[in-house]
Amino acid sequence: MTARAAAALLLAASLLACKSEVVCTTDQVTCDGQCTSLQSDPTSCGACGRSCAAGQSCSAGLCCQGDQCPPAVYAACFNGNAVQGATGSAVPVGAPLPMDASGPIALAWRGASLWVANSISNTLNRMMVSPAGISADGPFPTVSIQVSGPFSDLEYLAEWNGLLYVSNAAVGSLVVVNPALGSPVVAEIPLGDFSYPQGMAFHGNKAYVALNGTSQVAVVELAARTVKFIELGALGTVPGGALPSRLAVSGDRVYVTLWNLDSFYAPAGNGRLAVIDTGTDALVPGVNPVDLGTSCLNPAGIAVEAGTAWVTCGFFPWDAASAADITGASIVPVAVSGATPLVGAAVPVTLAAPGALTFCNGVGFAADRFSGNVLRFDPVARSVTGRGLVCPPSGTGSSFVAAVACGR
Amino acid sequence: MRRPRARRVLLALAVTWAGLARGTEGPPQAPVLLDEQVIRLPRTPAAQDPTASATVVEAERFAGELKGVAELAATAPGVAVRSNGGFGQLTTISIRGSSSGGVRVLLDGIPLDTAAGGAVDLSTIPLHWVDRVEVVRGAEGAYFGAGALGGAVNVVTLPAVAGKWGAEVTGGSFGTVSAVADVGVGGDRWALLAAVTGGATRGDFPYLTPSSPSVPGSPLVLQTRQNAAAAQGGLLVKGKWTPGADRLDGVAQVSWGWRQLPGVPASPTPDDWQRGGRGSGALRWSRLLSSGLTLEAGAAGRYETLDVTTAPPGGTGTTDQRDAAGGGEARVTWEAGGSLFTAGALASLERLDSTASGDHQRPTFAGWVADDFTIGEEAARISPAVRVDAVGPYAGVSAKLGGSVRVAGPWSLRASAGRSFRPPSFSELYMVQGPFEPNPDLRPEVAWSVDGALVYDGPPGRASVGGFGALYDDLIVYETGRVPGSFKPQNSLRASSAGVEVELLTAAAKKLWGLQGQLSYTFLATQVLRGVPGVVGKELPQRPRNRAFARVSVDPGPAGGHLEAQFVGLQYLDARNIHSAPASLVVNAGAFARILRNPEVRIGAEVKNLLDDRTLQDGFGYPLPSRTLLVTLRIGTSPENRE
């Protein structure tokens, strides 16, 4: 064997090896060399190649028809004042669970219960999920968070170590709720006047909270309930325009979406990310801000899947006449496994403004902030593979899908 | 994701000219036989609507006390006050469960509501100007013009009385100072009053607030109110001239105010402030003819400015507003037999230039007829009234039918029913600011009301016990807009209110050190009949079910004093009735001593919030002042020479 032949064989072997080493997420398998979820793929439902009949969906690895499908994802319908389940194909399933006009804005699982934070009524509701569908777990509201005057504005809800954490934007605080107690509201951590706390993420014993009003991230030591602040004001195109919103943790870093708007709440430039080192609780030197590119305006949601942070983008003005007025709508991949975040090619999104984002068994679900759809997103194919009207518009024609959460 | 964080913006309202300088003295022989349907002591001219459920609050009874228009009005039943703090801070009222924007407020007959909408801020009326406050409850559009859904408040300024003069200075807690000087000159056929007033406060009172507002039972911490200073001043000139059978009344008012805007404790606004001014004037001519006919004609105008600065991060910058209105009115009154017939018409134009809603103007045309029949030597009376208002493109009819019958001796029964409407405001129609959308398709709000009462009016005093009901329909509220996160006004709310009103005013024991007593009580039950699902069937927020006021005073001669209490029951803070504010009780007390009788020199002291409850707040979360001491020194015409 000549050296050239040996090299050729080595190359061929390496190519074969590359071909066989398709990298899938933990919830995916390889079918015909493609990553797929046997839980939700109607062409490989429960097993590779097991296709569902026409019109059927694949949910939890079983082919099912319409209402018989258990929800793969739940959506908080802000304008419709309900929580609605949907199949893996983003088809509504079961009846919506009304929230009494309270403005459901965030969802979080705690054990077997799905919790919803209601922005307008300043309350939390606990729901039961069963094969029969979603239902109230006791009378609503489950937890009432005291208001200061008539103003209420809960913005986000998350569970960590059995406690619920609520962003209370009207007060500028992080409210700690222990549902196991008779008086469940156990603590309130001030985050600053007009700090307008929004999304949060956890790492170790710390919570990172996006302070939209003051362009900061609050680092909350959960045990001591002390707070320190990371300034992000300089990361916007204009002063005060960084406007952090949602966060995601990957490794020892926290990634924060920045709206990057001007004083009139119009885009001041491309959407941006801030990157925080959880070891130093400071901005990572040399990488901030991460420019998400011209295809991304007003970044809203973020979720990490298999070493990639996916960021949803899209801007619409207050006087938008239709979804055609949405600009900069996309889902942008940012490789976060290396030292320097690498922004990939944006996945374009048409006629929608994707916001909240979650991955369920390897399938992405993005909430449309404009017209009530839930978008089904394939992170491997890097494409939007479907959409369904999960939150029908209210009487005014408005429909804001505020949050999505995976089914269980 | 982007969601609105703009401040709540004051909205809504309408405008028409309801009357011209009615606060000045009427024609000297005005043939108006008014039923004794108002609580007053001593007897005073009655309100504009002769058979209405009304209370006339004489400022003289509260002489030497630093009470604003809202505090005086709050002594009447049916009235709920919203106050953002102490002296000079935003103060509005609602009547019988209406929104505060559904109460018509007039200063000497000149409407103070503007086309911008929202409630009239009663704190902008200098308190030293007030001679009396007429609180009229019910749908009163037939008498006070479009906009009076829940009722009307007519503030009557000091009369022009020749030879009357006075000066008063007040100083007290939290840097509060106030001064007024007034003088009346004149002759047999004329009188002129000039009054100048000014006041200021630091407003830095202590209050208690939860250390963690979201956690029930969290410890209270002591805070000092910041950014709550205020200052205001004004000049009032008022006159009358009676050459022969004619009479000419005129009034000119200029006032100016500045105040810091402190915000609520959970969201303080240390850099926010506002300033504004108002100039208004009215001229009225009247002639009493021998045939029992009285002719009146007049003109009035008003110019008002308001600049509000809200600083980042919570604020949005500066909002400026300029409002000008003017018009004329003619009226004829004819007395024949037991009938007192009135007919009138007015035309006016209002122009509003606002950075929030643009530059708009609209005319108002109105015409009305009213009669007041007395039957059988005033054993009974019936008072029908109809008024048609055309405010810009919005035309509507307001009507009122009232009656009373003397049952036996000092006892009588009265009842009335009315309908009013309120055209959409320029803010609701045109405002485009951040997430707020305009809605040019809005319809007027409508109110229907009924009430009835058993009235006693005898030597010991006056008392009444009555019930009322009201239906407010097509109320304009901000719903979610077409674009997610935006808000758009809609005619989506229907609500009802019903309740009981009790009032008692007695001087039965006046011989005993001049003892007087007053009691008023309101039970109010409201319910949302149409709206978003979560609020239907619930009570309207900021409408306490129970409210009571009680006062006793003594004035034996050289000295006197008073003790009063204001109780406000539990009230919901939100439309879903999940959150509530507890009941509160405020006790005030005061005393005075006459150092000289003629001229009268008197010194007085008043303690507000005597129990020093530092947890008091209004229904919108604004802390109210802790114990406040005010000392007043007054010199002026003796009581005998003031009449």
Contacts between the chains, C-beta under 8 A, distances in Angstrom:
chain1	res1	chain2	res2	distance
A	78	B	480	7.9
A	78	B	484	7.2
A	79	B	480	5.4
A	79	B	484	6.9
A	81	B	532	7.6
A	81	B	533	7.1
A	81	B	534	6.9
A	98	B	533	7.0
A	99	B	534	7.9
A	100	B	533	6.5
A	100	B	534	3.8
A	100	B	576	6.8
A	101	B	532	4.2
A	101	B	533	5.1
A	101	B	534	2.9
A	101	B	535	6.5
A	101	B	576	7.2
A	102	B	534	6.0
A	102	B	576	6.8
A	120	B	576	7.9
A	121	B	534	7.2
A	121	B	574	6.8
A	121	B	576	5.1
A	121	B	578	5.7
A	122	B	574	7.6
A	122	B	578	7.3
A	122	B	579	6.9
A	123	B	578	6.3
A	141	B	578	6.5
A	144	B	578	5.4
A	144	B	579	7.0
A	145	B	214	4.9
A	146	B	210	7.9
A	146	B	213	6.1
A	146	B	214	5.1
A	146	B	215	7.3
A	146	B	216	6.2
A	146	B	579	6.6
A	147	B	213	7.9
A	147	B	573	5.9
A	147	B	574	6.6
A	147	B	579	4.6
A	147	B	621	7.8
A	148	B	213	4.6
A	148	B	264	5.7
A	148	B	265	6.7
A	148	B	266	3.6
A	148	B	267	7.3
A	148	B	621	5.2
A	149	B	264	4.8
A	149	B	266	7.5
A	149	B	573	6.5
A	149	B	617	7.7
A	149	B	619	7.9
A	149	B	620	4.8
A	149	B	621	2.1
A	149	B	622	7.1
A	150	B	541	6.4
A	150	B	542	7.3
A	150	B	573	4.9
A	150	B	574	6.0
A	150	B	619	7.3
A	150	B	620	5.5
A	150	B	621	6.8
A	151	B	8	8.0
A	151	B	264	7.1
A	151	B	266	7.6
A	151	B	267	7.1
A	151	B	621	7.1
A	152	B	574	6.6
A	152	B	579	7.7
A	155	B	3	7.8
A	168	B	214	5.8
A	169	B	5	7.6
A	170	B	266	6.8
A	170	B	267	7.1
A	171	B	213	5.6
A	171	B	214	6.2
A	171	B	266	4.4
A	171	B	267	7.2
A	172	B	266	7.2
A	172	B	267	7.0
A	173	B	212	7.6
A	173	B	213	7.9
A	173	B	214	6.4
A	175	B	214	4.8
A	175	B	215	7.7
A	183	B	216	6.3
A	183	B	217	7.5
A	185	B	214	6.1
A	185	B	215	5.1
A	185	B	216	6.4
A	186	B	215	7.2
A	187	B	212	7.0
A	187	B	215	6.6
A	188	B	212	3.7
A	188	B	213	7.1
A	188	B	214	4.6
A	188	B	215	5.0
A	188	B	218	7.3
A	193	B	267	6.1
A	193	B	268	5.8
A	193	B	314	7.6
A	194	B	267	6.4
A	194	B	313	4.3
A	194	B	314	4.1
A	196	B	5	5.9
A	196	B	313	7.7
A	212	B	5	7.7
A	213	B	5	6.8
A	213	B	313	4.7
A	213	B	314	7.0
A	214	B	313	5.8
A	240	B	312	6.6
A	240	B	313	7.3
A	243	B	2	8.0
A	245	B	1	6.2
A	246	B	1	7.8
A	259	B	2	6.2
A	261	B	2	7.3
A	265	B	2	6.6
A	265	B	434	7.1
A	298	B	1	7.8
A	298	B	2	6.1
A	300	B	1	4.0
A	300	B	2	7.7
A	301	B	1	7.3
A	315	B	2	7.9
A	316	B	483	6.5
A	317	B	483	7.7
A	318	B	434	6.8
A	318	B	435	5.7
A	318	B	437	7.2
A	318	B	481	8.0
A	318	B	483	5.6
A	318	B	485	7.7
A	318	B	486	5.2
A	319	B	432	7.6
A	319	B	437	7.6
A	319	B	483	7.2
A	320	B	483	5.1
A	355	B	1	4.5
A	356	B	1	7.4
A	369	B	1	5.7
A	369	B	484	5.5
A	369	B	485	7.9
A	370	B	483	7.7
A	370	B	484	6.0
A	394	B	480	6.6
A	396	B	479	6.3
A	396	B	480	5.8
A	396	B	481	6.1
A	396	B	482	5.6
A	396	B	488	6.6
A	396	B	490	7.7
A	397	B	482	5.2
A	398	B	480	5.3
A	398	B	481	6.2
A	398	B	482	5.5
A	398	B	483	6.5
A	398	B	484	5.3
A	398	B	486	7.5
A	399	B	484	6.8
A	400	B	480	8.0
A	400	B	484	3.4
A	400	B	485	6.6
A	402	B	1	8.0
